[in-house]
Each structure stands twice: as structure tokens, then as C-alpha cells.
Amino acid sequence: MPKPNFKQKCLRVLLPAIIGISVMCGKEAVRPEFFDDFSYRSNRDSLLQRNGWNIVDGIHGPPRGAHYSRDNISFSEDPRHAENRVMYLRVSTADTPESMLLSRIETPPVFYEGTYAARVYFDNALRKTRDGNIQTFYAINTLRFPNDSLYSECDMEYLPYDVWHAEGNTKSKLYLNTWETYQEDPWKADLASDTLYQHQSGWHILLFQVANGHSVIYYLDKEKEPLAEHCCSPQGSPVYPESPMRIAFANWIIARPGVSPGDSEQRRSSVMGVDWVYFAQNTALAVPDVIRRVRELQKASVGHLDTLPR
């Protein structure tokens, strides 16, 4: 048998990393997955749309009637690793709902059961001005009508200054929410929720598993124990997602009656960072497994990968 040349050897090494092949006992099992390293040139890079990303621009919610700006999303070098690029989502405000400029980027609703993970930077800048800033990695689909039973949403949301707490505890918190459904008017929410009372400024690995047909499990960084596992809401409703969802990142500010947008008239901002996002279909991976896989893809110079069946 002729020896493989150098190019053939390289392909044998890189191909499993690129397409997610696990070789076991001579059998090859392809794992459908999605990965993006956010190595784009700008928010108008044509590859963004080609790779399935939509930058929200114009008047949208939340909150209702808010102004989202394409220009609040940018891509630039990682200050600590020049060879790496990072996506930044900026939010700014001058103490009125009208002055707020928010940011959100999302995919089509093609993700369902599997492992969702991202490396995210949380910014505490708006804590000192008491703004209701929400920085979030989540999966969601559209509420077609009030109390839609097929609605699905899984959130990992960081509030540097918590304006959601019913009793006014404004410590920095990470909210973990899994929704069954809701209605806007009058407001009624049916969800399971847990809260981590902890300062989270800096880089983190956020991960949640929708993979056992029963509950959604949330993890942070390399902690082996889950932060939360949600099967049912306090009302007894099962909250396990029932339909495909978008992957999304958003940096926004809540503004509703009874909640102050802040206490300064000076324009100020916060910047949430996203290094990469990863999804493995129909499997529950731990944080170390995801980190290992992401490093394989980065080593193979894979900036974007989508092998999900359509």
C-alpha cells in the first residue's frame, strides 16, 4: 500500500476536527454541531448573513419600542490575544428610554435538543449608575399569541444592578430562566427561575443542556455541579422546550413604569463581549468537553461550522 503524502496526512488529522467525527472501534459517528468564532471584519461583513446571523436594527423589543442599532455591534482584536477576534455588543443610555441604544444578534430558529455554550464577557460599568442593564446568552422562539403552549426560551441573563428583584435587592445577579409561556397584557409569566447572587464581571463559559427530554440544566465555567435544573414552573407547568429556537446574544436596558433607567443624565455605556458560540445536537456535553472541542476547531482554523441537518 502506498504511503500517504503530507496533504493526505493533514486531511486525516484535520477532517475529524472540522466535521465533528468521533472514531470509536473503527466506526465513525458524525455529531451535528454549530460553531462560530466571530472572526468577522465588521457588522456589515457579508459572511454574517451567509452564516445565518441577523443583527437586529431599528425599533424592537424588549423593552417595547426600544431602539436597537446595528452599529452597536462590532468585531475587533482581542486585547490580550492579537490573533483572536471578539464580538462586542454595546448598549448606551442618557437616562431616558428614548436615549437608549441597544444591541442584539440572533440566528434562525433551527436549534432544539443539545448543548448550548458560549464564552461571554460581562461588564459591570452600568452598576454605578443603577441602570437596569441585562447582558444575555439565550435560546428563544416567537410567542405567536398570549400563553402560546409551543413557546420555548432558555436564558442566562446577567444584571450588574438587579432591578428585577421584588424586594429591592440590587446585588449583581445571574438569572437562569426556562419559560413555558407568558402574556404581556396583563403581564403573566409561567417560568422556572434560579438566581446566582454573585459579581460576574469578566469572561465566563455559559452552558445549558436541553438534552434529556425532561429538564434544562445550567452550568457556569468549569463547575461540575449545575447551577440549576428546571423541569417545571411554580405553577406546575413543564418548561422543557417544545419547539426549535434561535441562538441569540443581547445587551439591553429595561425601562418600564416603576423602574428607573438610572440616575445620571450623562450618556454612558456597557460592552458585552462574545468570543465564540457552540452547539452540539442531541447530546449533553460538560464544559470541559465543549472547551476541548472548541480548541480543536480553532487549532484547525475553523471560523464557522454548521453541520446541522435541515
C-alpha positions as CSV (number, residue, x, y, z in Angstrom):
1,M,0.0,0.0,0.0
2,P,1.5,3.4,-0.9
3,K,2.3,5.8,1.9
4,P,0.0,8.8,2.2
5,N,1.6,12.1,1.2
6,F,1.8,15.1,3.5
7,K,-1.5,16.6,2.2
8,Q,-3.3,13.3,2.9
9,K,-1.9,13.1,6.4
10,C,-3.1,16.6,7.1
11,L,-6.6,15.8,5.9
12,R,-6.8,12.7,8.1
13,V,-5.8,14.8,11.1
14,L,-7.9,17.9,10.4
15,L,-11.1,16.4,8.9
16,P,-12.3,14.8,12.2
17,A,-11.8,18.1,13.9
18,I,-13.6,20.1,11.2
19,I,-16.7,17.8,10.8
20,G,-17.0,16.5,14.4
21,I,-16.2,12.9,13.8
22,S,-15.5,10.6,16.7
23,V,-13.7,7.4,15.8
24,M,-14.6,4.5,18.0
25,C,-13.8,0.9,17.4
26,G,-13.3,1.6,13.7
27,K,-16.7,3.3,13.3
28,E,-17.2,6.9,12.5
29,A,-20.0,8.8,14.2
30,V,-20.8,12.3,12.9
31,R,-22.0,14.7,15.5
32,P,-24.2,17.5,14.1
33,E,-22.9,20.8,15.5
34,F,-22.8,24.5,15.1
35,F,-19.8,26.7,15.9
36,D,-18.8,30.4,15.3
37,D,-15.6,32.0,16.3
38,F,-16.9,35.5,15.5
39,S,-13.9,36.4,13.3
40,Y,-15.8,38.8,11.1
41,R,-14.4,42.1,9.7
42,S,-17.3,44.3,10.6
43,N,-21.0,44.4,11.4
44,R,-21.6,44.6,7.6
45,D,-19.5,41.6,6.7
46,S,-21.5,39.6,4.1
47,L,-20.4,36.4,5.8
48,L,-22.6,37.2,8.8
49,Q,-25.8,36.8,6.9
50,R,-24.4,33.8,4.9
51,N,-23.6,32.1,8.2
52,G,-27.1,32.6,9.5
53,W,-26.7,35.7,11.7
54,N,-29.2,38.6,11.8
55,I,-28.2,41.8,13.6
56,V,-31.4,43.5,14.9
57,D,-31.6,47.1,13.8
58,G,-34.5,49.5,14.4
59,I,-37.4,49.6,16.7
60,H,-37.9,46.3,18.5
61,G,-38.4,44.8,22.0
62,P,-37.6,44.2,24.7
63,P,-38.5,46.7,26.1
64,R,-41.4,47.5,23.8
65,G,-40.5,50.3,21.3
66,A,-36.7,50.2,22.1
67,H,-34.1,51.2,19.5
68,Y,-31.6,48.5,18.5
69,S,-28.7,49.6,16.5
70,R,-26.5,47.6,14.1
71,D,-23.7,50.0,14.8
72,N,-23.7,48.8,18.5
73,I,-22.2,45.5,17.4
74,S,-18.6,45.4,16.4
75,F,-15.8,42.9,15.8
76,S,-12.2,43.6,16.8
77,E,-9.0,42.1,18.1
78,D,-8.9,40.5,21.5
79,P,-6.7,42.9,23.6
80,R,-5.0,40.0,25.2
81,H,-4.6,37.7,22.2
82,A,-4.0,39.6,19.0
83,E,-4.6,36.5,16.8
84,N,-8.2,36.2,18.2
85,R,-11.2,38.4,17.4
86,V,-14.2,39.1,19.6
87,M,-17.7,40.3,19.0
88,Y,-18.8,43.3,21.2
89,L,-22.4,44.2,21.9
90,R,-22.7,47.8,23.2
91,V,-25.5,49.5,25.0
92,S,-25.8,53.2,25.8
93,T,-28.2,55.5,27.6
94,A,-28.7,59.1,28.8
95,D,-31.3,58.3,31.5
96,T,-34.4,58.2,29.3
97,P,-36.0,55.3,27.4
98,E,-35.8,57.4,24.2
99,S,-32.0,57.8,24.5
100,M,-31.3,54.1,24.8
101,L,-29.4,52.3,22.0
102,L,-29.4,48.6,22.4
103,S,-27.9,45.6,20.6
104,R,-28.9,42.0,19.7
105,I,-27.7,39.3,17.2
106,E,-29.5,36.1,16.5
107,T,-29.8,33.0,14.3
108,P,-32.9,31.5,12.7
109,P,-34.9,29.0,14.9
110,V,-33.1,25.8,14.0
111,F,-31.7,24.7,17.3
112,Y,-33.5,22.3,19.6
113,E,-32.2,19.5,21.8
114,G,-28.5,19.5,22.6
115,T,-25.8,21.5,24.4
116,Y,-25.6,25.3,24.1
117,A,-22.4,27.1,25.1
118,A,-20.6,30.4,24.7
119,R,-17.6,32.3,26.1
120,V,-19.0,35.6,27.2
121,Y,-17.7,38.8,28.9
122,F,-19.9,40.6,31.3
123,D,-19.5,44.3,32.0
124,N,-20.3,45.9,35.3
125,A,-20.0,49.5,34.1
126,L,-23.7,50.4,34.5
127,R,-23.9,49.2,38.1
128,K,-22.7,52.5,39.5
129,T,-25.4,54.5,37.6
130,R,-28.1,52.0,38.7
131,D,-29.2,51.1,35.2
132,G,-31.2,48.0,34.6
133,N,-28.7,46.6,32.2
134,I,-29.2,43.0,31.0
135,Q,-26.5,41.0,29.3
136,T,-27.7,37.7,28.0
137,F,-27.0,34.5,26.1
138,Y,-30.2,32.6,25.3
139,A,-32.3,30.4,23.1
140,I,-35.8,31.5,22.1
141,N,-38.6,31.3,19.6
142,T,-41.5,33.6,18.8
143,L,-44.6,33.9,21.0
144,R,-47.3,33.6,18.4
145,F,-50.1,34.6,20.7
146,P,-50.6,35.1,24.5
147,N,-49.9,31.9,26.5
148,D,-48.7,30.1,23.4
149,S,-48.0,26.5,24.6
150,L,-45.3,25.9,22.0
151,Y,-43.3,28.9,23.2
152,S,-39.7,28.0,24.3
153,E,-37.0,30.1,25.9
154,C,-33.8,29.3,28.0
155,D,-31.9,32.3,29.4
156,M,-28.6,33.0,31.1
157,E,-29.0,36.7,32.0
158,Y,-26.6,38.9,34.0
159,L,-27.8,42.1,35.7
160,P,-24.9,44.1,37.2
161,Y,-27.6,46.1,39.1
162,D,-30.6,44.0,39.7
163,V,-33.8,45.9,39.0
164,W,-35.9,42.7,38.9
165,H,-35.8,41.7,42.5
166,A,-39.2,42.1,44.0
167,E,-37.8,43.2,47.4
168,G,-35.2,45.6,46.0
169,N,-32.1,43.5,46.5
170,T,-29.9,45.2,43.8
171,K,-26.8,43.0,44.1
172,S,-25.3,41.8,40.9
173,K,-27.0,38.6,39.8
174,L,-27.0,35.9,37.1
175,Y,-30.6,34.8,36.3
176,L,-31.3,31.3,34.9
177,N,-34.8,31.2,33.4
178,T,-36.6,28.5,31.5
179,W,-40.0,29.6,30.1
180,E,-43.2,27.7,29.5
181,T,-45.1,30.8,28.1
182,Y,-46.2,34.3,29.0
183,Q,-48.7,37.0,28.2
184,E,-47.9,40.8,28.0
185,D,-51.2,42.5,28.9
186,P,-51.9,42.0,31.7
187,W,-48.4,40.6,32.4
188,K,-48.4,36.9,33.4
189,A,-45.2,34.8,33.3
190,D,-45.0,31.0,33.5
191,L,-41.4,30.0,34.0
192,A,-38.9,28.3,36.3
193,S,-36.1,30.7,37.6
194,D,-33.0,30.5,39.7
195,T,-30.6,33.3,40.6
196,L,-26.9,33.3,41.4
197,Y,-26.1,36.2,43.7
198,Q,-22.6,36.9,42.6
199,H,-20.5,39.6,40.9
200,Q,-19.8,38.1,37.4
201,S,-17.8,40.9,35.7
202,G,-15.2,39.3,33.3
203,W,-15.0,36.3,31.0
204,H,-17.2,33.2,31.6
205,I,-18.2,29.9,29.9
206,L,-22.0,29.8,29.9
207,L,-23.6,26.4,29.1
208,F,-27.1,24.9,29.2
209,Q,-28.3,21.4,28.2
210,V,-31.6,20.7,26.6
211,A,-31.0,17.0,26.1
212,N,-32.9,14.6,28.4
213,G,-36.5,15.2,27.3
214,H,-37.3,16.3,30.8
215,S,-35.3,19.3,32.2
216,V,-33.0,22.1,31.2
217,I,-29.6,22.1,33.1
218,Y,-27.4,25.2,33.5
219,Y,-23.7,25.4,34.1
220,L,-21.1,28.2,34.7
221,D,-17.4,27.9,33.9
222,K,-15.8,24.6,34.9
223,E,-18.0,24.0,37.9
224,K,-19.0,20.3,37.9
225,E,-22.3,20.9,39.8
226,P,-25.1,22.6,37.9
227,L,-26.4,26.0,38.9
228,A,-29.9,24.9,38.2
229,E,-32.1,22.2,36.7
230,H,-35.6,23.2,35.6
231,C,-38.4,20.8,34.8
232,C,-41.4,22.7,36.0
233,S,-42.5,26.2,36.8
234,P,-44.0,27.0,40.3
235,Q,-47.4,26.8,38.6
236,G,-46.7,23.1,37.7
237,S,-46.2,23.7,34.0
238,P,-43.4,21.6,32.3
239,V,-40.8,24.1,31.0
240,Y,-38.8,21.8,28.7
241,P,-38.6,23.4,25.3
242,E,-41.2,22.1,22.8
243,S,-40.0,23.7,19.5
244,P,-36.8,24.9,17.7
245,M,-35.2,28.1,19.0
246,R,-32.9,30.8,17.9
247,I,-29.5,31.3,19.5
248,A,-29.1,34.9,20.5
249,F,-27.0,37.4,22.4
250,A,-28.3,40.7,23.6
251,N,-27.2,43.7,25.7
252,W,-30.2,45.9,26.6
253,I,-31.7,48.0,29.3
254,I,-35.1,47.5,30.8
255,A,-37.4,50.6,31.1
256,R,-40.9,50.2,32.3
257,P,-43.2,52.1,34.8
258,G,-41.8,51.9,38.3
259,V,-38.2,51.0,37.2
260,S,-35.7,53.9,36.9
261,P,-33.5,53.8,33.8
262,G,-30.7,55.1,36.0
263,D,-29.6,58.2,38.0
264,S,-27.4,60.1,35.6
265,E,-28.1,62.4,32.7
266,Q,-24.7,61.7,31.2
267,R,-24.5,59.2,28.3
268,R,-22.9,56.1,29.5
269,S,-22.4,52.5,28.1
270,S,-21.6,48.9,28.8
271,V,-19.9,46.4,26.4
272,M,-20.7,42.7,26.5
273,G,-18.1,40.5,24.7
274,V,-18.6,37.1,22.9
275,D,-15.6,35.1,21.9
276,W,-17.3,32.0,20.5
277,V,-20.6,30.0,20.5
278,Y,-21.0,26.3,20.2
279,F,-24.0,23.9,19.9
280,A,-23.9,20.1,19.8
281,Q,-27.1,18.5,18.7
282,N,-28.8,15.7,20.7
283,T,-26.0,15.3,23.2
284,A,-25.3,16.6,26.7
285,L,-21.7,17.8,26.9
286,A,-19.9,19.2,30.0
287,V,-18.0,22.5,29.9
288,P,-14.5,20.7,29.6
289,D,-15.8,18.7,26.6
290,V,-17.0,21.9,24.9
291,I,-13.7,23.7,25.6
292,R,-11.8,20.7,24.2
293,R,-13.9,20.7,21.0
294,V,-13.7,24.5,20.5
295,R,-9.9,24.3,20.8
296,E,-9.8,21.5,18.2
297,L,-11.8,23.8,15.8
298,Q,-9.7,26.8,16.5
299,K,-6.5,24.8,16.0
300,A,-7.9,23.7,12.6
301,S,-8.6,27.4,11.8
302,V,-12.3,26.8,11.6
303,G,-14.1,30.2,11.9
304,H,-17.6,28.9,11.3
305,L,-19.1,25.4,11.1
306,D,-22.7,24.2,10.6
307,T,-23.4,20.5,10.1
308,L,-26.9,20.5,11.5
309,P,-29.5,18.7,9.4
310,R,-32.1,20.9,7.7
